[in-house]
Amino acid sequence: MIKILVTDGMDKGAVQTLKDTGYDVTEQFFSPEDLKEQVWKFNVIVVRSATKVRKEIIDSALQTGNLKLIIRGGVGVDNIDVAYAESKGVKVRNTPKASSQSVAELVLGHMFAISRFIGIANVTMRQGKWNKKQYKGIELSGKILGIVGFGRIGQILAKKADALDMKIIYTDLLGPNLNYPDYNFVSFDQLLADSDFISLHVPGNKDKSPIIDEEKFAKMKDGVYLVNCARGGVVDEKVLLEALNSGKVAAAGIDVYVEEPNKNIELVNHERVSVTPHIGASTKDAQKRIGQEIISIIKKNF
């Protein structure tokens, strides 16, 4: 019987489907040390972002050779040592399509929140304050949205923002996307210079250095709005704080952090920051799609 370990949670309906199909499914989170002691028992590991499958975990699994497949329920696989796993005959797969709608909608949520003071207004009203005159926001309509990384999420975000009458520009390492002639492909530097809002949809650098650093902030418009629902570390958090305090960045929406759970208290408590705890894919709809995609991957491999 194929044994599957689900470490970070999975749609209950999908888990039941796996069990009904005849798979042996264990749902349990393990610390890294405990995972080393347990991983060799399983043929498949299903993780999200909390569990890190590093070299030492893979080496432990190789004791028996049972582990054949690691699945990341989500887009990024930076919490898995992919090249090493594949070199040892362990396949690594993810579910890139399932959560795109949810992430794009969260980006829009942050854009509304930071442009209209929705987050801080919630806080101050509950403190008994009536700061009506202080919260003079801006409209999204007519503003330039620069999308950094024009993959699935970026494309969906562009369509939604276009419906709000925003002007869409984008940059991508693969160059212009001919399927979207109505949106303007520009260089990274031009996007930074021209955008009123910037949304990031790129993986982090392999060396963990930020993509949006002091040099990139300097190239942005004064009063730009920045949203990061991509990866923690893509934005230099220290420089972002400085940019917020100077007014270079009018406000920021953040779902991902260098350390998770987040420990940058100054950043998350900034009055011009809208924050969420890495919930880009955390909708019932997305989790159902992720569950179905995981089932499909397992069935293709066993």
One Martini backbone bead per residue (centre of mass of N, CA, C, O) as a GRO file, in nm:
protein
  302
    1MET     BB    1   0.096   0.036   0.022
    2ILE     BB    2   0.058   0.366  -0.014
    3LYS     BB    3   0.240   0.619   0.162
    4ILE     BB    4   0.111   0.924   0.309
    5LEU     BB    5   0.235   1.253   0.391
    6VAL     BB    6   0.067   1.518   0.572
    7THR     BB    7   0.195   1.817   0.719
    8ASP     BB    8   0.012   2.110   0.633
    9GLY     BB    9  -0.233   2.028   0.509
   10MET     BB   10  -0.564   1.940   0.362
   11ASP     BB   11  -0.817   1.873   0.193
   12LYS     BB   12  -1.055   1.665   0.318
   13GLY     BB   13  -1.174   1.552   0.058
   14ALA     BB   14  -0.902   1.459  -0.064
   15VAL     BB   15  -0.818   1.270   0.162
   16GLN     BB   16  -1.063   1.082   0.137
   17THR     BB   17  -1.012   0.997  -0.153
   18LEU     BB   18  -0.744   0.858  -0.099
   19LYS     BB   19  -0.854   0.651   0.102
   20ASP     BB   20  -1.077   0.531  -0.088
   21THR     BB   21  -0.851   0.436  -0.301
   22GLY     BB   22  -0.610   0.304  -0.086
   23TYR     BB   23  -0.456   0.500   0.075
   24ASP     BB   24  -0.208   0.581   0.318
   25VAL     BB   25  -0.295   0.842   0.547
   26THR     BB   26  -0.094   1.098   0.705
   27GLU     BB   27  -0.173   1.358   0.948
   28GLN     BB   28   0.135   1.535   1.020
   29PHE     BB   29   0.339   1.730   1.208
   30PHE     BB   30   0.697   1.785   1.185
   31SER     BB   31   0.980   1.824   1.292
   32PRO     BB   32   1.283   1.802   1.158
   33GLU     BB   33   1.380   1.572   1.345
   34ASP     BB   34   1.123   1.393   1.322
   35LEU     BB   35   1.121   1.367   1.013
   36LYS     BB   36   1.384   1.205   0.991
   37GLU     BB   37   1.244   0.955   1.156
   38GLN     BB   38   0.981   0.923   0.934
   39VAL     BB   39   1.026   0.948   0.617
   40TRP     BB   40   1.105   0.640   0.538
   41LYS     BB   41   0.791   0.534   0.551
   42PHE     BB   42   0.740   0.699   0.284
   43ASN     BB   43   0.634   0.773  -0.059
   44VAL     BB   44   0.480   1.045   0.027
   45ILE     BB   45   0.503   1.408   0.033
   46VAL     BB   46   0.294   1.669   0.171
   47VAL     BB   47   0.335   2.020   0.126
   48ARG     BB   48   0.392   2.341   0.207
   49SER     BB   49   0.562   2.597   0.381
   50ALA     BB   50   0.651   2.484   0.666
   51THR     BB   51   0.792   2.250   0.534
   52LYS     BB   52   1.129   2.133   0.518
   53VAL     BB   53   1.308   1.975   0.239
   54ARG     BB   54   1.606   1.869   0.300
   55LYS     BB   55   1.886   1.688   0.267
   56GLU     BB   56   1.858   1.533   0.543
   57ILE     BB   57   1.578   1.421   0.478
   58ILE     BB   58   1.647   1.273   0.219
   59ASP     BB   59   1.868   1.093   0.338
   60SER     BB   60   1.680   0.943   0.530
   61ALA     BB   61   1.496   0.823   0.303
   62LEU     BB   62   1.734   0.652   0.164
   63GLN     BB   63   1.748   0.406   0.354
   64THR     BB   64   1.489   0.271   0.185
   65GLY     BB   65   1.356   0.414  -0.083
   66ASN     BB   66   1.048   0.496  -0.058
   67LEU     BB   67   1.084   0.775  -0.157
   68LYS     BB   68   0.930   0.932  -0.468
   69LEU     BB   69   0.749   1.189  -0.356
   70ILE     BB   70   0.715   1.550  -0.376
   71ILE     BB   71   0.457   1.781  -0.265
   72ARG     BB   72   0.356   2.108  -0.344
   73GLY     BB   73   0.095   2.299  -0.208
   74GLY     BB   74   0.174   2.503  -0.466
   75VAL     BB   75   0.418   2.691  -0.616
   76GLY     BB   76   0.660   2.699  -0.450
   77VAL     BB   77   1.004   2.519  -0.391
   78ASP     BB   78   1.204   2.661  -0.165
   79ASN     BB   79   1.145   2.424   0.068
   80ILE     BB   80   1.306   2.250  -0.149
   81ASP     BB   81   1.559   2.022  -0.256
   82VAL     BB   82   1.527   1.958  -0.571
   83ALA     BB   83   1.794   1.870  -0.706
   84TYR     BB   84   1.865   1.656  -0.496
   85ALA     BB   85   1.616   1.481  -0.516
   86GLU     BB   86   1.635   1.419  -0.821
   87SER     BB   87   1.927   1.290  -0.802
   88LYS     BB   88   1.780   1.051  -0.606
   89GLY     BB   89   1.482   0.984  -0.741
   90VAL     BB   90   1.304   1.231  -0.640
   91LYS     BB   91   1.016   1.369  -0.698
   92VAL     BB   92   0.902   1.708  -0.789
   93ARG     BB   93   0.595   1.875  -0.711
   94ASN     BB   94   0.325   2.098  -0.805
   95THR     BB   95   0.044   2.365  -0.788
   96PRO     BB   96   0.027   2.631  -0.996
   97LYS     BB   97  -0.292   2.676  -1.070
   98ALA     BB   98  -0.488   2.667  -0.811
   99SER     BB   99  -0.403   2.974  -0.665
  100SER     BB  100  -0.417   3.224  -0.856
  101GLN     BB  101  -0.685   3.364  -0.791
  102SER     BB  102  -0.636   3.410  -0.487
  103VAL     BB  103  -0.382   3.585  -0.508
  104ALA     BB  104  -0.495   3.809  -0.689
  105GLU     BB  105  -0.718   3.895  -0.485
  106LEU     BB  106  -0.528   3.974  -0.255
  107VAL     BB  107  -0.387   4.199  -0.398
  108LEU     BB  108  -0.639   4.372  -0.432
  109GLY     BB  109  -0.700   4.395  -0.134
  110HIS     BB  110  -0.441   4.553  -0.068
  111MET     BB  111  -0.489   4.788  -0.261
  112PHE     BB  112  -0.742   4.891  -0.121
  113ALA     BB  113  -0.630   4.920   0.166
  114ILE     BB  114  -0.387   5.127   0.096
  115SER     BB  115  -0.567   5.345  -0.067
  116ARG     BB  116  -0.809   5.354   0.192
  117PHE     BB  117  -0.731   5.279   0.496
  118ILE     BB  118  -0.866   5.013   0.607
  119GLY     BB  119  -0.687   4.899   0.831
  120ILE     BB  120  -0.642   5.153   1.019
  121ALA     BB  121  -0.946   5.220   1.047
  122ASN     BB  122  -1.018   4.971   1.206
  123VAL     BB  123  -0.836   5.032   1.448
  124THR     BB  124  -0.924   5.329   1.531
  125MET     BB  125  -1.227   5.279   1.567
  126ARG     BB  126  -1.180   5.067   1.804
  127GLN     BB  127  -1.049   5.325   1.970
  128GLY     BB  128  -1.266   5.575   1.915
  129LYS     BB  129  -1.195   5.693   1.638
  130TRP     BB  130  -1.242   5.986   1.393
  131ASN     BB  131  -1.047   5.988   1.086
  132LYS     BB  132  -1.172   6.118   0.825
  133LYS     BB  133  -0.954   6.348   0.738
  134GLN     BB  134  -0.695   6.145   0.722
  135TYR     BB  135  -0.847   5.943   0.493
  136LYS     BB  136  -0.711   6.026   0.197
  137GLY     BB  137  -0.731   5.872  -0.088
  138ILE     BB  138  -0.722   5.657  -0.375
  139GLU     BB  139  -0.767   5.557  -0.690
  140LEU     BB  140  -0.733   5.299  -0.920
  141SER     BB  141  -0.835   5.447  -1.138
  142GLY     BB  142  -0.583   5.525  -1.383
  143LYS     BB  143  -0.364   5.359  -1.280
  144ILE     BB  144  -0.041   5.222  -1.264
  145LEU     BB  145   0.032   4.877  -1.316
  146GLY     BB  146   0.309   4.689  -1.203
  147ILE     BB  147   0.421   4.370  -1.324
  148VAL     BB  148   0.635   4.131  -1.166
  149GLY     BB  149   0.565   3.883  -1.335
  150PHE     BB  150   0.393   3.699  -1.614
  151GLY     BB  151   0.221   3.480  -1.507
  152ARG     BB  152  -0.058   3.355  -1.393
  153ILE     BB  153  -0.105   3.571  -1.176
  154GLY     BB  154  -0.038   3.823  -1.341
  155GLN     BB  155  -0.259   3.778  -1.555
  156ILE     BB  156  -0.505   3.783  -1.367
  157LEU     BB  157  -0.452   4.058  -1.243
  158ALA     BB  158  -0.469   4.221  -1.503
  159LYS     BB  159  -0.768   4.164  -1.565
  160LYS     BB  160  -0.882   4.283  -1.301
  161ALA     BB  161  -0.750   4.567  -1.324
  162ASP     BB  162  -0.872   4.638  -1.599
  163ALA     BB  163  -1.169   4.641  -1.486
  164LEU     BB  164  -1.068   4.905  -1.303
  165ASP     BB  165  -0.905   5.099  -1.504
  166MET     BB  166  -0.622   5.010  -1.532
  167LYS     BB  167  -0.284   5.039  -1.616
  168ILE     BB  168  -0.083   4.798  -1.792
  169ILE     BB  169   0.232   4.677  -1.682
  170TYR     BB  170   0.524   4.466  -1.772
  171THR     BB  171   0.761   4.215  -1.652
  172ASP     BB  172   0.987   3.960  -1.804
  173LEU     BB  173   1.225   3.723  -1.870
  174LEU     BB  174   1.056   3.615  -2.138
  175GLY     BB  175   0.904   3.857  -2.218
  176PRO     BB  176   0.671   3.902  -2.427
  177ASN     BB  177   0.315   3.850  -2.437
  178LEU     BB  178   0.118   3.776  -2.716
  179ASN     BB  179  -0.164   3.728  -2.553
  180TYR     BB  180  -0.113   4.054  -2.442
  181PRO     BB  181  -0.143   4.335  -2.631
  182ASP     BB  182  -0.279   4.548  -2.416
  183TYR     BB  183  -0.010   4.511  -2.271
  184ASN     BB  184   0.289   4.654  -2.148
  185PHE     BB  185   0.611   4.595  -2.222
  186VAL     BB  186   0.889   4.637  -1.995
  187SER     BB  187   1.128   4.732  -1.823
  188PHE     BB  188   1.216   4.726  -1.505
  189ASP     BB  189   1.298   5.027  -1.478
  190GLN     BB  190   1.041   5.143  -1.609
  191LEU     BB  191   0.840   5.027  -1.413
  192LEU     BB  192   0.949   5.170  -1.160
  193ALA     BB  193   0.909   5.467  -1.280
  194ASP     BB  194   0.582   5.442  -1.374
  195SER     BB  195   0.450   5.325  -1.124
  196ASP     BB  196   0.196   5.331  -0.877
  197PHE     BB  197   0.184   5.019  -0.884
  198ILE     BB  198   0.338   4.723  -0.730
  199SER     BB  199   0.359   4.374  -0.831
  200LEU     BB  200   0.477   4.064  -0.708
  201HIS     BB  201   0.576   3.755  -0.929
  202VAL     BB  202   0.843   3.611  -0.788
  203PRO     BB  203   1.109   3.450  -0.728
  204GLY     BB  204   1.370   3.406  -0.555
  205ASN     BB  205   1.682   3.423  -0.507
  206LYS     BB  206   1.922   3.184  -0.467
  207ASP     BB  207   2.096   3.384  -0.261
  208LYS     BB  208   1.858   3.559  -0.101
  209SER     BB  209   1.846   3.812  -0.243
  210PRO     BB  210   1.702   4.096  -0.315
  211ILE     BB  211   1.519   4.250  -0.568
  212ILE     BB  212   1.418   4.475  -0.368
  213ASP     BB  213   1.624   4.736  -0.325
  214GLU     BB  214   1.769   5.032  -0.291
  215GLU     BB  215   1.801   5.078  -0.596
  216LYS     BB  216   1.501   5.019  -0.673
  217PHE     BB  217   1.364   5.232  -0.497
  218ALA     BB  218   1.504   5.480  -0.635
  219LYS     BB  219   1.337   5.421  -0.919
  220MET     BB  220   1.088   5.508  -0.795
  221LYS     BB  221   0.826   5.660  -0.725
  222ASP     BB  222   0.690   5.888  -0.547
  223GLY     BB  223   0.437   5.724  -0.375
  224VAL     BB  224   0.436   5.432  -0.394
  225TYR     BB  225   0.282   5.111  -0.437
  226LEU     BB  226   0.335   4.797  -0.254
  227VAL     BB  227   0.318   4.440  -0.347
  228ASN     BB  228   0.369   4.122  -0.152
  229CYS     BB  229   0.270   3.776  -0.274
  230ALA     BB  230   0.525   3.590  -0.311
  231ARG     BB  231   0.817   3.637  -0.136
  232GLY     BB  232   1.025   3.612   0.100
  233GLY     BB  233   1.296   3.844   0.025
  234VAL     BB  234   1.231   4.014  -0.229
  235VAL     BB  235   1.219   4.224  -0.001
  236ASP     BB  236   1.372   4.471   0.171
  237GLU     BB  237   1.265   4.540   0.483
  238LYS     BB  238   1.447   4.773   0.576
  239VAL     BB  239   1.410   4.954   0.324
  240LEU     BB  240   1.106   4.970   0.334
  241LEU     BB  241   1.086   5.123   0.600
  242GLU     BB  242   1.241   5.370   0.503
  243ALA     BB  243   1.042   5.434   0.266
  244LEU     BB  244   0.795   5.478   0.444
  245ASN     BB  245   0.916   5.706   0.631
  246SER     BB  246   0.989   5.901   0.378
  247GLY     BB  247   0.755   5.844   0.133
  248LYS     BB  248   0.838   5.682  -0.112
  249VAL     BB  249   0.634   5.489   0.025
  250ALA     BB  250   0.305   5.505   0.086
  251ALA     BB  251   0.247   5.183   0.066
  252ALA     BB  252   0.191   4.837   0.192
  253GLY     BB  253   0.152   4.493   0.083
  254ILE     BB  254   0.171   4.191   0.297
  255ASP     BB  255   0.223   3.812   0.294
  256VAL     BB  256   0.544   3.799   0.306
  257TYR     BB  257   0.851   3.671   0.473
  258VAL     BB  258   1.158   3.613   0.587
  259GLU     BB  259   1.001   3.535   0.848
  260GLU     BB  260   0.821   3.228   0.942
  261PRO     BB  261   0.699   3.366   1.148
  262ASN     BB  262   0.681   3.684   1.203
  263LYS     BB  263   0.941   3.936   1.348
  264ASN     BB  264   0.859   4.220   1.212
  265ILE     BB  265   0.706   4.444   1.401
  266GLU     BB  266   0.748   4.721   1.269
  267LEU     BB  267   0.619   4.652   0.999
  268VAL     BB  268   0.327   4.539   1.088
  269ASN     BB  269   0.278   4.828   1.260
  270HIS     BB  270   0.253   4.999   1.029
  271GLU     BB  271   0.018   5.236   0.924
  272ARG     BB  272   0.111   5.174   0.593
  273VAL     BB  273   0.033   4.862   0.645
  274SER     BB  274  -0.071   4.559   0.491
  275VAL     BB  275  -0.146   4.247   0.659
  276THR     BB  276  -0.063   3.893   0.607
  277PRO     BB  277  -0.029   3.526   0.686
  278HIS     BB  278   0.018   3.367   0.424
  279ILE     BB  279  -0.292   3.363   0.235
  280GLY     BB  280  -0.307   3.338  -0.079
  281ALA     BB  281  -0.425   3.015  -0.078
  282SER     BB  282  -0.656   3.071   0.160
  283THR     BB  283  -0.899   2.902   0.014
  284LYS     BB  284  -1.140   2.683  -0.043
  285ASP     BB  285  -1.108   2.674  -0.347
  286ALA     BB  286  -0.801   2.630  -0.370
  287GLN     BB  287  -0.781   2.375  -0.188
  288LYS     BB  288  -0.949   2.198  -0.372
  289ARG     BB  289  -0.767   2.222  -0.622
  290ILE     BB  290  -0.512   2.120  -0.488
  291GLY     BB  291  -0.621   1.844  -0.407
  292GLN     BB  292  -0.682   1.746  -0.700
  293GLU     BB  293  -0.389   1.779  -0.803
  294ILE     BB  294  -0.260   1.580  -0.607
  295ILE     BB  295  -0.415   1.333  -0.694
  296SER     BB  296  -0.317   1.336  -0.986
  297ILE     BB  297  -0.014   1.303  -0.927
  298ILE     BB  298  -0.028   1.036  -0.776
  299LYS     BB  299  -0.169   0.866  -1.001
  300LYS     BB  300   0.066   0.910  -1.213
  301ASN     BB  301   0.295   0.765  -1.004
  302PHE     BB  302   0.094   0.490  -0.899
   0.00000   0.00000   0.00000
